[in-house]
Amino acid sequence: MRRKPRGPASLAPFPLGQWTADARRFSACGETDEDRVGQLEKLGMVWSHFNVAWLEGLSAARGWAAENGHLLAPLDATFQGAAVGIWLPNAPGRQRRSSGGARRGAGGVVGRGAVGRAARAVGGD
């Protein structure tokens, strides 16, 4: 059985997913003017799925750390349903994907130690 398309018939074959991906790519290259960026932001455009996932995980890690006084969470640790114990070991890779590379600290030193990452995650750096 064929589903009836929702919305105007003229938009039924429109490839919205491809258009959205193109809008993200053009914006990342600086090829989208500010007016169009503003229009998309008013609609709630998600510019980076990695950034959204990073921020959600970081928020859960901060909440868990606030409740426990530290961020040495066991693998089964959760905060409001978020798997903090699973998210933490994988966080460095996610952060690199969300920001396009490792963040540099004072003096240009790339922080890669687990203690430094945990301290930055809790402190909000």
C-alpha positions as CSV (number, residue, x, y, z in Angstrom):
1,M,0.0,0.0,0.0
2,R,1.4,3.4,-1.0
3,R,1.4,6.2,1.6
4,K,-0.2,9.5,0.8
5,P,2.5,12.3,0.9
6,R,1.9,14.9,3.6
7,G,2.0,18.6,2.8
8,P,1.7,20.3,-0.6
9,A,1.9,18.0,-3.6
10,S,4.5,20.2,-5.2
11,L,6.9,19.4,-2.4
12,A,6.3,15.6,-2.4
13,P,9.4,14.7,-4.4
14,F,11.6,17.3,-2.8
15,P,14.8,15.7,-1.4
16,L,14.8,17.6,2.0
17,G,17.5,15.5,3.6
18,Q,19.9,16.2,0.7
19,W,19.0,19.9,0.8
20,T,19.7,20.0,4.5
21,A,23.0,18.3,4.1
22,D,23.9,20.7,1.4
23,A,22.9,23.7,3.6
24,R,25.2,22.4,6.3
25,R,28.1,21.9,3.9
26,F,27.8,25.3,2.3
27,S,27.5,27.0,5.7
28,A,30.7,25.2,6.9
29,C,32.5,26.5,3.9
30,G,31.3,30.0,4.5
31,E,29.2,30.1,1.3
32,T,25.9,30.9,3.0
33,D,25.0,34.5,3.7
34,E,24.0,35.5,7.2
35,D,20.3,36.1,6.3
36,R,19.9,32.5,5.2
37,V,21.8,31.2,8.2
38,G,19.4,33.3,10.4
39,Q,16.4,31.9,8.6
40,L,17.6,28.3,9.1
41,E,18.4,29.0,12.8
42,K,14.9,30.3,13.4
43,L,13.6,26.9,12.1
44,G,15.9,25.2,14.7
45,M,18.5,24.0,12.2
46,V,20.9,21.4,13.7
47,W,24.3,22.4,12.2
48,S,26.2,19.4,13.6
49,H,24.8,16.2,15.0
50,F,28.1,15.5,16.7
51,N,27.9,18.8,18.6
52,V,24.4,18.1,19.8
53,A,25.5,14.6,21.0
54,W,28.6,16.1,22.6
55,L,26.6,18.8,24.5
56,E,24.0,16.3,25.7
57,G,26.7,13.9,27.0
58,L,28.6,16.7,28.6
59,S,25.5,17.9,30.4
60,A,24.9,14.4,31.7
61,A,28.5,14.0,32.8
62,R,28.3,17.4,34.7
63,G,25.1,16.3,36.4
64,W,26.6,12.9,37.5
65,A,29.8,14.7,38.7
66,A,27.7,17.2,40.7
67,E,25.8,14.4,42.4
68,N,28.9,12.3,43.1
69,G,31.6,14.9,43.7
70,H,33.9,13.4,41.0
71,L,33.9,12.1,37.4
72,L,35.4,8.7,37.9
73,A,32.1,7.0,36.9
74,P,31.9,3.2,36.6
75,L,30.7,1.8,33.2
76,D,27.2,1.4,34.5
77,A,26.8,5.0,35.7
78,T,23.8,6.9,34.5
79,F,22.4,10.3,35.0
80,Q,18.7,11.0,34.1
81,G,18.8,8.0,31.7
82,A,22.0,9.0,30.0
83,A,24.8,6.3,30.1
84,V,27.6,8.5,31.5
85,G,29.8,5.6,32.2
86,I,29.8,4.6,28.6
87,W,29.9,8.1,27.3
88,L,33.0,9.2,29.3
89,P,35.6,6.7,27.8
90,N,34.4,7.6,24.3
91,A,34.2,11.3,24.9
92,P,37.6,12.3,23.5
93,G,36.8,10.9,20.1
94,R,33.4,12.5,20.1
95,Q,34.8,15.8,21.1
96,R,37.4,15.7,18.2
97,R,34.6,14.9,15.7
98,S,32.4,17.6,17.0
99,S,35.0,20.4,17.1
100,G,37.1,19.3,14.2
101,G,40.2,18.5,16.3
102,A,41.8,18.3,19.7
103,R,41.5,21.4,21.7
104,R,44.6,23.2,22.7
105,G,45.2,24.4,26.2
106,A,47.4,27.1,27.6
107,G,50.6,27.4,25.6
108,G,49.2,25.4,22.7
109,V,49.6,22.0,24.4
110,V,47.1,19.5,23.2
111,G,45.4,17.9,26.3
112,R,45.1,14.2,26.0
113,G,45.4,12.9,29.6
114,A,42.3,11.3,31.1
115,V,42.6,13.5,34.2
116,G,42.8,16.7,32.2
117,R,39.8,15.7,30.0
118,A,37.7,14.9,33.1
119,A,38.7,18.1,34.8
120,R,37.8,20.1,31.7
121,A,34.5,18.3,31.3
122,V,33.4,19.0,34.8
123,G,34.7,22.6,34.9
124,G,33.1,23.6,31.7
125,D,36.3,24.5,29.8
